[in-house]
Amino acid sequence: MFSRVARELDAPKNPLYRLRDELSASGREIVDLVSGNVTEHGIRFPQELLEEILIEAVRRSSVYRPDPLGQPEARAAIGSYYAAAGLAVAPEHIVLTPGTSVSYWYAFKLLADPGEEILAPRPSYPLFDYIAALAGISMIPYRMVESRGWAIDLDRLEDVVSTATRALVLISPHNPTGHVVRGAELEGVCEIARRHDLALILDEVFCEFLLDQGSFQRPSRDVPLLVLLNGFSKMFALPGVKLGWMALTGEPERVRRALSALELVSDTFLPVNEVVQATVPAIFGRGRDFLSAYRSEICARFDRARAIIEPSRRIRFVSPEGGFYLTLRLEEIPEQAAGEALLRRGFLVHPGHFYDVDGDHLIASFTLEAERLDPALRVLVQTLDEWA
């Protein structure tokens, strides 16, 4: 009765989450040290301002006149966002989506046929496997090297390109390592894309949240096709608004053909709420002060987390350059046992193998508010430092 994809996706819940459910059912409070949903951690777009913007958007959207690529005013606001960062993206080269996950599915269906390949970084976010399965394509990993600050191994990247490769996914800042691709590394990735005629999909959803003193960089040299993915979920702490976009640049004929296909795909579903689209200019324009304060708060929370974890005898980590997460390397402690021990003490973290991280690691977010983050991380450090 069911398709191959449905059968493959019908997997049992993993043991760590079964244990979490058992502990929760027994009345144990579990602190989620994995969730990057900042709205659960005291960071929210100003409620009164959002209500004003939504009311105005409802009035402007009273007559339904959909545009498959997205309302022109919304796309113009996104184009202005890129222009302010020094990248020219014409509004007509922008496609609105109901979130970055759907953008990925659009991109995979646009660029590869069933059986063909798209390259993605390892460590990797688990969602890719599911989206790739739904798109009927293969995800081929390329290596990031922890001993080099999670830099991309460009030689190994070139080695995994095959005649079936159609595109390359670049995530910067990377989830979960926090690595930001810049300078010669970025130019090296672009050169590989040019040499092998590959589209480059740049996931930049954490680009507003840099934790070091560096700057965020996008490709400055042409690639055959560049597809930028971003949205309001992380940028403005508005995951429930469900607004993402794809911005396309590159060789004019490639961009034209891509937009023609994406217009048809989007027109088939018209999936983006019209009221949400009408909020885009105002959220960009009136949300600047919030975004500035939000960035500062994320940096402050990271500084607190680093100060607590760095003295640990059992934990080492490459300091992330951006994003919301820490990839913690364990010294002589098995990640599965450590994850279970922390969960039994009331704190949920992910073992590194969830993200294809080699060796024993734990993945945690530092986005909790200080009154919850500080005691949670102190318990984490104490539990691991006293490991026997």
ChimeraX attribute file (.defattr): number of C-alpha atoms within 10 A of each C-alpha:
attribute: neighborCount
match mode: 1-to-1
recipient: residues
	/A:1	5
	/A:2	6
	/A:3	8
	/A:4	9
	/A:5	13
	/A:6	12
	/A:7	10
	/A:8	10
	/A:9	13
	/A:10	8
	/A:11	8
	/A:12	7
	/A:13	8
	/A:14	8
	/A:15	11
	/A:16	17
	/A:17	14
	/A:18	12
	/A:19	14
	/A:20	20
	/A:21	14
	/A:22	12
	/A:23	16
	/A:24	13
	/A:25	10
	/A:26	9
	/A:27	9
	/A:28	14
	/A:29	13
	/A:30	17
	/A:31	17
	/A:32	18
	/A:33	22
	/A:34	20
	/A:35	18
	/A:36	18
	/A:37	19
	/A:38	20
	/A:39	17
	/A:40	12
	/A:41	15
	/A:42	12
	/A:43	20
	/A:44	16
	/A:45	17
	/A:46	12
	/A:47	9
	/A:48	9
	/A:49	14
	/A:50	18
	/A:51	11
	/A:52	12
	/A:53	20
	/A:54	18
	/A:55	14
	/A:56	15
	/A:57	19
	/A:58	15
	/A:59	11
	/A:60	14
	/A:61	18
	/A:62	10
	/A:63	9
	/A:64	9
	/A:65	9
	/A:66	14
	/A:67	16
	/A:68	20
	/A:69	26
	/A:70	26
	/A:71	19
	/A:72	15
	/A:73	15
	/A:74	22
	/A:75	25
	/A:76	19
	/A:77	18
	/A:78	25
	/A:79	20
	/A:80	19
	/A:81	17
	/A:82	15
	/A:83	13
	/A:84	9
	/A:85	11
	/A:86	11
	/A:87	15
	/A:88	13
	/A:89	19
	/A:90	17
	/A:91	21
	/A:92	15
	/A:93	19
	/A:94	24
	/A:95	25
	/A:96	27
	/A:97	28
	/A:98	20
	/A:99	22
	/A:100	23
	/A:101	16
	/A:102	16
	/A:103	23
	/A:104	22
	/A:105	17
	/A:106	19
	/A:107	20
	/A:108	24
	/A:109	19
	/A:110	16
	/A:111	17
	/A:112	19
	/A:113	15
	/A:114	13
	/A:115	12
	/A:116	18
	/A:117	24
	/A:118	25
	/A:119	23
	/A:120	21
	/A:121	22
	/A:122	18
	/A:123	24
	/A:124	23
	/A:125	16
	/A:126	12
	/A:127	10
	/A:128	15
	/A:129	15
	/A:130	14
	/A:131	18
	/A:132	19
	/A:133	18
	/A:134	15
	/A:135	21
	/A:136	18
	/A:137	20
	/A:138	20
	/A:139	21
	/A:140	18
	/A:141	19
	/A:142	23
	/A:143	20
	/A:144	22
	/A:145	13
	/A:146	18
	/A:147	8
	/A:148	10
	/A:149	17
	/A:150	21
	/A:151	17
	/A:152	23
	/A:153	17
	/A:154	16
	/A:155	12
	/A:156	13
	/A:157	20
	/A:158	15
	/A:159	10
	/A:160	14
	/A:161	21
	/A:162	14
	/A:163	9
	/A:164	13
	/A:165	22
	/A:166	21
	/A:167	25
	/A:168	27
	/A:169	19
	/A:170	20
	/A:171	24
	/A:172	24
	/A:173	27
	/A:174	27
	/A:175	24
	/A:176	23
	/A:177	30
	/A:178	26
	/A:179	24
	/A:180	30
	/A:181	23
	/A:182	17
	/A:183	12
	/A:184	9
	/A:185	15
	/A:186	19
	/A:187	16
	/A:188	15
	/A:189	22
	/A:190	22
	/A:191	16
	/A:192	19
	/A:193	23
	/A:194	17
	/A:195	12
	/A:196	16
	/A:197	15
	/A:198	23
	/A:199	24
	/A:200	26
	/A:201	25
	/A:202	21
	/A:203	23
	/A:204	23
	/A:205	23
	/A:206	23
	/A:207	21
	/A:208	19
	/A:209	24
	/A:210	23
	/A:211	23
	/A:212	12
	/A:213	7
	/A:214	11
	/A:215	12
	/A:216	19
	/A:217	15
	/A:218	19
	/A:219	17
	/A:220	12
	/A:221	11
	/A:222	14
	/A:223	21
	/A:224	20
	/A:225	23
	/A:226	26
	/A:227	23
	/A:228	20
	/A:229	24
	/A:230	25
	/A:231	27
	/A:232	22
	/A:233	21
	/A:234	20
	/A:235	19
	/A:236	22
	/A:237	20
	/A:238	19
	/A:239	17
	/A:240	10
	/A:241	19
	/A:242	17
	/A:243	22
	/A:244	23
	/A:245	24
	/A:246	28
	/A:247	25
	/A:248	25
	/A:249	21
	/A:250	17
	/A:251	13
	/A:252	12
	/A:253	11
	/A:254	16
	/A:255	18
	/A:256	15
	/A:257	12
	/A:258	18
	/A:259	20
	/A:260	12
	/A:261	14
	/A:262	20
	/A:263	17
	/A:264	13
	/A:265	16
	/A:266	19
	/A:267	15
	/A:268	10
	/A:269	9
	/A:270	19
	/A:271	14
	/A:272	23
	/A:273	16
	/A:274	21
	/A:275	20
	/A:276	18
	/A:277	24
	/A:278	23
	/A:279	24
	/A:280	22
	/A:281	19
	/A:282	19
	/A:283	19
	/A:284	18
	/A:285	11
	/A:286	14
	/A:287	16
	/A:288	13
	/A:289	9
	/A:290	17
	/A:291	18
	/A:292	12
	/A:293	11
	/A:294	21
	/A:295	16
	/A:296	15
	/A:297	16
	/A:298	22
	/A:299	20
	/A:300	16
	/A:301	20
	/A:302	24
	/A:303	13
	/A:304	15
	/A:305	22
	/A:306	16
	/A:307	12
	/A:308	17
	/A:309	19
	/A:310	14
	/A:311	11
	/A:312	15
	/A:313	14
	/A:314	20
	/A:315	21
	/A:316	16
	/A:317	18
	/A:318	17
	/A:319	20
	/A:320	24
	/A:321	23
	/A:322	28
	/A:323	31
	/A:324	31
	/A:325	23
	/A:326	25
	/A:327	25
	/A:328	22
	/A:329	22
	/A:330	20
	/A:331	16
	/A:332	10
	/A:333	17
	/A:334	14
	/A:335	22
	/A:336	17
	/A:337	11
	/A:338	22
	/A:339	22
	/A:340	21
	/A:341	17
	/A:342	19
	/A:343	22
	/A:344	15
	/A:345	17
	/A:346	20
	/A:347	21
	/A:348	24
	/A:349	22
	/A:350	24
	/A:351	24
	/A:352	23
	/A:353	18
	/A:354	14
	/A:355	20
	/A:356	15
	/A:357	22
	/A:358	13
	/A:359	13
	/A:360	18
	/A:361	28
	/A:362	26
	/A:363	24
	/A:364	23
	/A:365	23
	/A:366	26
	/A:367	29
	/A:368	28
	/A:369	16
	/A:370	16
	/A:371	8
	/A:372	13
	/A:373	21
	/A:374	18
	/A:375	12
	/A:376	22
	/A:377	20
	/A:378	14
	/A:379	15
	/A:380	23
	/A:381	21
	/A:382	15
	/A:383	16
	/A:384	19
	/A:385	16
	/A:386	9
	/A:387	12
	/A:388	6
